[in-house]
Amino acid sequence: MEFSWETLADTLAESATGIAICTIIDKQGSVPRGVGTRMLVQADGSIGGTIGGGIGEHDIIMQARQAISSKESLVVKISLAGEQGLDSPAICGGWFQTLISYWSREERFLAEKIVLKLDAGDPITLLEIISGSSGFPTGAKLLLEPNSGNLLAAFGVPDGGKELARAWQPEQKHGVLSLKGCQVLVTPLMPRPRMVVFGAGHLAIPLVEMASWCDFDITVIDDRQEFASPHRFPRARKVIVAPMENIRELSLSSRSSYFILITREHRYDDMLLRQLLGTPYAYLGMIGSRRRTMSVKKRLLDDGFPAHEVQAIHAPIGLEINAQTPEEIAISIMAEVIAVKNRPLH
């Protein structure tokens, strides 16, 4: 399971010792995970998330447990060069640098504020001190409003973080920056991607399960109450019985929404497309044969929908892997969704 801010908030609520968050801040060569990857470590060595596994992660966990014991944050550099034979404990050949940030129980309010903002669909920017002058200890934290730069909360920073907050500008890139003589890790935190599955048939069951593994916030919608029931979709946050003719009032659209149209009839897909086109979303896919999906697209074009929007519909949905069963089709859909979610921004 990947690291989550909800897990951090819940863990801090129950922890007497505090925890450590280990974040990769730099790397070189062949390293399993990228910069920005986080892992939660508790005092007993249990973890949430992974920064790549293997001997490198083991070393970081040991260092994190020491950080919890001393209640101090630190930066650690791990080499994975080792001997390049198959019997080597580290055969990747690179190195990575990790900020091990101690979070005390008193810092739970920061985690809770992050969770509240993200649950509301609002992005937030986290600043963490890597190194700096006296008064700016490693591991100190600030939360900023990403568009205005307004200070929302801080912990462990002089003057409540106001001076450092004023030094950061919203147009600055994220990553490791130099602010007021400090090295600072700037991380834009975005709401979880939302997957909205229209159609609660057999295919939806493995699809929702797989989407939950990938940390999507999942909503399932169908007009049949016997299909749209929570016991069929325990991994979905919302299961809604609603007519396909009027879904606008459900407020489903955002730039982090992934719409999956797998209804039982193409007339429902057509209804949905006419309501979703022109709204913000990250992905819109429709199931069906190439001939039938082309027919739906042609009707939309004939009715005046913009060509660039119609052509951007992923139809037939999913990557072409010759999938046959509901589980295989779900894999092809998730593969395409993940490819869209993780594609580089230009």
N, C-alpha and C positions, 0 to 999 in steps of 0.2 A: 504494500500500500504506500502511495506517495505521501509526502509530508503535507499537512494541511493546517491552516490557522485555527480551525475549529478544534483539532486535536490538541494544539498547543494550549488554547484557552481552557479546555476541559482538563488537561493534564496538570496545568498550574493550579487549578482549583482544588486538586486533590493532593498536590505535592508539598511536603514540608521542607524538602531540600532544594527545590528549584530544578531546572532542567538546562540543557545546553542545546542550542541550535547551531548546527555545523553547515556553513555555506561555502561552496567553492567560489573563490573570488578571482582566481587566475589559474591558468594551466598552460602546458606546452607539451607537444608530442601526442602520443596515443594515450588518451585518458577516457575511461568509460562514460563519464557524465560531463555535462557542460557547465560553464560558469553560471552561477545563480542557483544551481541545484542545492536543495536543503535536506537536512536529515535531523530529526529530533532524537536526542539521547537522554535517557533517564539515569538516575544514580545507580540503578542496578544493571545498567548496560543494555536494557531493552531499547529498541529504536522504532521510529516511525519514519518511513521513507528510506532511501538509500543514496549514497553518493558514489556507488559503483561496485560495492562488494570487495571481496578479496582482502589481501593483507593490508592494502592502503586504508580501506575503511576500518578494518580492525584496529589499526594504529590510531586513527582519529577517534574511535569510540573510547579507547583507553585514555587518550588525552582529554576528551570531553568529560569523562568521569572524574578526572583529577580537577578539571575546571569547576565542576559542580561542588566538589569537596572544598576547594579553596574559595569558591564564590567569585571567581575572576575570569575575565574573557582573555583570549589570546589568539595569535595567528600562528598557524603551523604549516610547514611545507613538507610534502611527502613525495619522495622519489619512487617511481614504479619501474626504474631501469632494470635493476636486478641482473641476474644472468639470463640470457635469452634462450635458455633451454626449456623443454617442456616440464622439467622438474623444478623450475624456479618458482618461488612464491609470488613473484611480480614480473610478468612477461609483457606488460604493455609498452614500456620503453619511454614513458614521459614522466612529468611531475605535475602536481597540482598544489595550490595553496588554499587553505581553508581558514575562514574566520569561525572560531568556536566562541559563540556568544552566550554568556551565562544569563539566563532569565530567572529572576527571583519570583517568588509568589506575589510580591508587591507589584510586579510588572504585568500581572494578569490583566489589568485594565487596558493596557496597550493591545494585547491580543484580542480582547473583547471588542475594542473599538474597531480593529481591523475587520473582525468577523461581521459586525453590524453594518459597516460601510459596504463590504462586498456583498452581503446578503441583500442589501438595498439596491444593488446594481451599480454602485458608485466606485470608481477606481480610487486608489490612495497611494501615496508615495512614502516609502520607508527609507530613512537615512540611518546608517549604522556606522559608528566610528571604528575605523580599523586601527589607526594610530594617529597621535597628535601631540600637541603641547599639553602642559599640565592644566588640569581642569577639564580636559576632554578625554576621558578614559576610554580605552578600548572596550567596545560593547555598548557604549551609550547609544540611545535611540531617540529618533524624532519621527513623528508622523505628520505629513504635509498634504494639503489639498493640491492635487497635481496641476490644476489649471492656474490657480492664483498664487500658489506657494504659501498660503496661509498655514500657520502652525496649528495643528489640531491637538497634539499631545507630545510629551517628551519625558524621558527618564534618564537621570544620571548626567545631565548636561548643565553647565553653568547658565544662569539667568533664564532657566526654563527652556533653553534652546533657541531663544529669540535671535541672538546674534548669528548663529549658524543658519537658521531658517532664512534670514535676510540675505545671506550670501548665496543661497541656492536660487537659481532662476528656472522657471518651468521649462524653458526651451533647451536647457542643458541636457545632454545625453545621460543615459543611465549607465551604471557600471561603477568603477572606482574613479572618483574625482578628488581633486584637491580643493578644499574649502577652508578658509581661515587658518591655514597652516596645518590642516588635518587631512589625512586620507580617509575618505568617506565612501562607503558602499551605498549607492543609490539604486533602489529597486522599485520599479512601478508594479504595484499589485493590482491585478485585474480581477473582476468577478469571474467565478467559475463559468465555463461555457455551458449554455443551456441547450439541451436537446429536447425538441418537441416532436413526439412521435404521433402522427395521425393514423389511427388504425390499430386496434388492439388484438389482432389475430395471432395466428401461430408464430409468424415471423417476429412479431414485436417482443415475444418472451425472451429469446436468446439475445436479441438486439439490445434490449434494456439492460440485461445482465452484463453484456460486454461494455456498454457505455458507462455503467457504474464502475467497472474496473478502471476506466480511463478518467474518472472523476468528473463526469458530466452531471449537471443538475438536470434531472430528467422529469418531463411531464408527458403523460400519455393521455390521448384524447380519442374518444369513440362515442358514437351516438347510441350504442347498445350497452345497456347497464350490465348485462350478464358478462360482457367482455371487459368493459372498463371498470374493473373492481380491484381494490388494493391488494387483495390476497393473490391475484395473478401477477402483480408487479410490485413485490415488496421493496425493490431497489429504487422505485420511482418516488420522487418527493411529492408529486401530485398525480392523481389519476382522476380525470374529469369526464363526466358524461355530458356531452354537448352536441347540438346539431352542427353539421359541417357547413351549413348555409350561413352561419353567423358566428365567426370566431374572433372578429375584430375587438369585441368588448373584453376579451380575455387578456389583452395587453401582453402579447407573446413576443413581439418584435423588439430586437435590440441588435447591436453590432456583434454580440456574442451568442446569437441564437442560431441553432442548427435545426432546420426543418426537414423532417423525414416523412414523406407521403407514401404510406403503404396501406391505403384503404382498400376495401373489398371491391370497389367499382371505380372506373375512371371518371365517371361523372362527379364523384366526390373529389377526386384529385383536381378536376377542372374548377370546381367551386372554390377549393382551397387556394389554388394558384391565383385566381382572380382577386382574392382578398390579400394574399401575401406579396405579390409583385408590387413594387413601389414602396415597400416598407423596408426598414433596415434589417439585415440578417447577415450571417457569415456564410451560410450554406443553405441551399434549397435543392432537395433531390426527390425524384418521383420514380416509383417502381413501374415496371411494365416492359413489354417488348419494344424493340427499336421502332417498329412500324406504328404501334399504338401511341408511343410517346411522341413521335414525329407528328402524328395526327393532332394530338392535343396542342402541341406547339404551333402548328399551322393555324388552328382556330384562334389561338391567342393573338397571333400576328394579324390575322384577318380582322380581328376586333379592335386593332389599334394599339395593342401593348407594345412598348418599345422593343425593337429587335435585340438590342444588347442585353436587356433583362431576360428575354425569353431564351436566347441562346446560352445564357449563363446557367440555366437550370440543368442540374445533373440528372439526365434522363437518357437511357435507363440508369437508375441509381446503382452505385457501387463500382468497384474495379472489376474488370473482366478476368475472372479466374475460373470460369466454367463451373460456378457454384450451382449445386443442385438442391441440397436440403435447406431447411430454414436456418440451421446453424451456419452452414457454409455461406448462404446469402448474407446473413448478419455479419460475418467476418468481412465479406467484400464491401459492405456498406461502411463498416467501421474503419476499414483500411482507407477508403476514400475520404471519409470525414477527418481522420487523423492527418492525412496528407494535406488537406486544406487548412486545418488548424495550425499545423506546424510549418507551413511553407514560409520561406523568407519574405520579409517585408522590404519593398524597394521604394 
